[in-house]
Amino acid sequence: MKVVIVGSGYVGLVSGACFSALGHSVVCVDSNEQKINLLNSGGVPIFEPGLDELIKTNIEQNRLAFSTDLKTSLRGADFAFIAVGTPTRQGGSEADLTSVYAVASEIALSAEDGLVIVTKSTVPVGTGDAVEAIVRTSRPDLVFAAVSNPEFLKEGSAIDDFMNPDRVVVGCDVPWATEKMKMLYEPLRAADAPIIHTGRSAAEVIKYAANAFLAIKISFINEIADFCEAVSADVSEVANGIGHDKRIGRAFLNPGPGYGGSCFPKDSLALLATAQSHTVSLRVVESSIAANDARKRGIGRRVSSAFGHSVRGKTIAILGLTFKANTDDMREAPSLNIIAALQKMGARVRAYDPEGMEQARHYLQNVEYASDAYNCVEGADGIVIATEWKEFAALDFMRIAAIVSHPVIVDLRNILDVHKVETAGFELHRIGSPRRSETASIQAAPRLLRPKVNGQGEHSSAAHGSIRPVSNSLALQNRYPIKGLA
Ligand SMILES: NC(=O)c1ccc[n+]([C@@H]2O[C@H](COP(=O)([O-])OP(=O)(O)OC[C@H]3O[C@@H](n4cnc5c(N)ncnc54)[C@H](O)[C@@H]3O)[C@@H](O)[C@H]2O)c1
């Protein structure tokens, strides 16, 4: 079958490469000429594990091509996918559908009878109706169908998510188009992927409801992490304990600096805006957005508290810039809030990310970029792990201890091995962790008698925006002498 994908970004490129790998003939179209030129010269504009090879193989098999020319690409096409961006409207909270509607109008001009126009972009309920109306108005006699087929891939594991999906949702109210969609996804169905057929409106709601639910899960565990800090419990143990409940599940129960990325923040907002326009209040979604905003606003203060509440004139090394690991996507990355806050407080920021530094330059100013993690932390007064790249957990912390100015690490992703890092002499601050020394004192004394700790590196409770150092005694003992000893 011939598939045209309009919009060759994270979703369009991955979907296009995967559809071609499933045996379809695919043209990925984009209005960005530079992007298409790069793709046609063998380059790939984004980092996504496995994407380069998949694209290369399918170009060689003559199943995948790239073009800026939608009109020509649509000749003989069975499907036209819309996979353009739907950012938050400037000055508002609803989704900006300008690109979706522009593409629908353009498709209408060259569509042939039998075309299935599929919206893969994340769009508010009712957008399918609008796309249909745009095409119908432009081409009253055209035989076509407008279908919703939201995408659930995750950046960083996008190819696997597409090829082995938890489910494929096809929202279609036209029987012949449903049959065509079944043929399109037949290779996945044959491999046991659940294909869920719904009405078009339901499919549009499913995507937003799924993202809002995942965002709520993250906000929930972040608040539970704050609670754990206040009561000296370990949030990882709590997450495991509740995550084993099949009704809850362990995924998305990792506390951190607040969710970011190109989807959760904008989609939660857009869902809320759509609901409000239908005079429905979604209080849980609203609270999750507010909790996440507060968390991201407060993250700089949390980090600085670990560095003695003062970062003025200090060099802080930021390891990880992208909103999550295994992508180069910087959209709404928590690192942006952290760096802005630290800079405002007078810190010098040096940063390193395995894949995101090129993108980061578009978002950040006055940041010194390092060539690798060791180069980044050299002479630093503090280290912040802002993204959960595996390579950071595998660093040689003995080596790092010998080159930093002050051995303090704030692990905002809880990825570091506590024993390894502490043995190297670091004061390690994690999210939602008790102090081990404090745990011991709790066991020895009734809670009401527990002394308040206000020494260096120990700053009140989560309510005041601190992150608990894991081990007070070891950390204090090793606060400054490491460099000298090395
Ligand atoms: N990124 C994700 O992880 C993800 C996952 C699921 C769903 N989505 C949704 O998929 C959609 C696309 O997201 P993305 O991250 O791939 O966006 P993106 O910004 O990476 O890509 C969008 C592409 O569309 C192109 N484009 C814009 N207007 C165009 C036009 N008129 N004609 C042709 N091309 C045009 C842009 O040049 C860009 O290359 C969004 O609605 C998003 O919410 C994204």
The ligand as an SDF file (V2000), in Angstrom:
LIG
                    3D

 44 48  0  0  0  0  0  0  0  0999 V2000
    7.3200   13.3030   19.8720 N   0  0  0  0  0  0  0  0  0  0  0  0
    6.6220   12.3390   20.4460 C   0  0  0  0  0  0  0  0  0  0  0  0
    7.1420   11.5800   21.2630 O   0  0  0  0  0  0  0  0  0  0  0  0
    5.1710   12.1350   20.1090 C   0  0  0  0  0  0  0  0  0  0  0  0
    4.5440   10.9370   20.4700 C   0  0  0  0  0  0  0  0  0  0  0  0
    3.2060   10.7610   20.1450 C   0  0  0  0  0  0  0  0  0  0  0  0
    2.5120   11.7680   19.4880 C   0  0  0  0  0  0  0  0  0  0  0  0
    3.1430   12.9350   19.1620 N   0  0  0  0  0  0  0  0  0  0  0  0
    2.3870   13.9580   18.4360 C   0  0  0  0  0  0  0  0  0  0  0  0
    2.7480   13.8660   17.0640 O   0  0  0  0  0  0  0  0  0  0  0  0
    2.7390   15.1670   16.4730 C   0  0  0  0  0  0  0  0  0  0  0  0
    4.1070   15.4490   15.8580 C   0  0  0  0  0  0  0  0  0  0  0  0
    5.0480   15.4810   16.8990 O   0  0  0  0  0  0  0  0  0  0  0  0
    6.6210   15.4750   16.6130 P   0  0  0  0  0  0  0  0  0  0  0  0
    7.2910   15.3830   17.9230 O   0  0  0  0  0  0  0  0  0  0  0  0
    6.9170   14.4810   15.5540 O   0  0  0  0  0  0  0  0  0  0  0  0
    6.7970   16.9570   16.0100 O   0  0  0  0  0  0  0  0  0  0  0  0
    8.0620   17.5530   15.2650 P   0  0  0  0  0  0  0  0  0  0  0  0
    8.0560   18.9870   15.5710 O   0  0  0  0  0  0  0  0  0  0  0  0
    9.2730   16.7360   15.5740 O   0  0  0  0  0  0  0  0  0  0  0  0
    7.7410   17.3280   13.7240 O   0  0  0  0  0  0  0  0  0  0  0  0
    6.7610   18.0030   13.0230 C   0  0  0  0  0  0  0  0  0  0  0  0
    7.2170   18.1360   11.5840 C   0  0  0  0  0  0  0  0  0  0  0  0
    6.1390   18.6670   10.8190 O   0  0  0  0  0  0  0  0  0  0  0  0
    6.6830   19.5330    9.8490 C   0  0  0  0  0  0  0  0  0  0  0  0
    5.6250   20.4280    9.3450 N   0  0  0  0  0  0  0  0  0  0  0  0
    5.0080   21.4370    9.9960 C   0  0  0  0  0  0  0  0  0  0  0  0
    4.0890   22.0210    9.1900 N   0  0  0  0  0  0  0  0  0  0  0  0
    4.1230   21.3480    8.0230 C   0  0  0  0  0  0  0  0  0  0  0  0
    3.4120   21.4580    6.7990 C   0  0  0  0  0  0  0  0  0  0  0  0
    2.4690   22.3800    6.6470 N   0  0  0  0  0  0  0  0  0  0  0  0
    3.7040   20.6080    5.7920 N   0  0  0  0  0  0  0  0  0  0  0  0
    4.6680   19.6730    5.9550 C   0  0  0  0  0  0  0  0  0  0  0  0
    5.3720   19.5160    7.0870 N   0  0  0  0  0  0  0  0  0  0  0  0
    5.1090   20.3410    8.1070 C   0  0  0  0  0  0  0  0  0  0  0  0
    7.8090   20.2480   10.5700 C   0  0  0  0  0  0  0  0  0  0  0  0
    8.7480   20.8160    9.6780 O   0  0  0  0  0  0  0  0  0  0  0  0
    8.3860   19.1000   11.4040 C   0  0  0  0  0  0  0  0  0  0  0  0
    9.4270   18.4440   10.7060 O   0  0  0  0  0  0  0  0  0  0  0  0
    2.3280   16.1300   17.5760 C   0  0  0  0  0  0  0  0  0  0  0  0
    0.9560   16.3250   17.5280 O   0  0  0  0  0  0  0  0  0  0  0  0
    2.7100   15.3780   18.8380 C   0  0  0  0  0  0  0  0  0  0  0  0
    1.9380   15.7710   19.9310 O   0  0  0  0  0  0  0  0  0  0  0  0
    4.4580   13.1320   19.4430 C   0  0  0  0  0  0  0  0  0  0  0  0
  1  2  1  0
  2  3  2  0
  2  4  1  0
  4  5  1  0
  4 44  2  0
  5  6  2  0
  6  7  1  0
  7  8  2  0
  8  9  1  0
  8 44  1  0
  9 10  1  0
  9 42  1  0
 10 11  1  0
 11 12  1  0
 11 40  1  0
 12 13  1  0
 13 14  1  0
 14 15  2  0
 14 16  1  0
 14 17  1  0
 17 18  1  0
 18 19  2  0
 18 20  1  0
 18 21  1  0
 21 22  1  0
 22 23  1  0
 23 24  1  0
 23 38  1  0
 24 25  1  0
 25 26  1  0
 25 36  1  0
 26 27  1  0
 26 35  1  0
 27 28  2  0
 28 29  1  0
 29 30  1  0
 29 35  2  0
 30 31  1  0
 30 32  2  0
 32 33  1  0
 33 34  2  0
 34 35  1  0
 36 37  1  0
 36 38  1  0
 38 39  1  0
 40 41  1  0
 40 42  1  0
 42 43  1  0
M  CHG  2   8   1  16  -1
M  END
$$$$
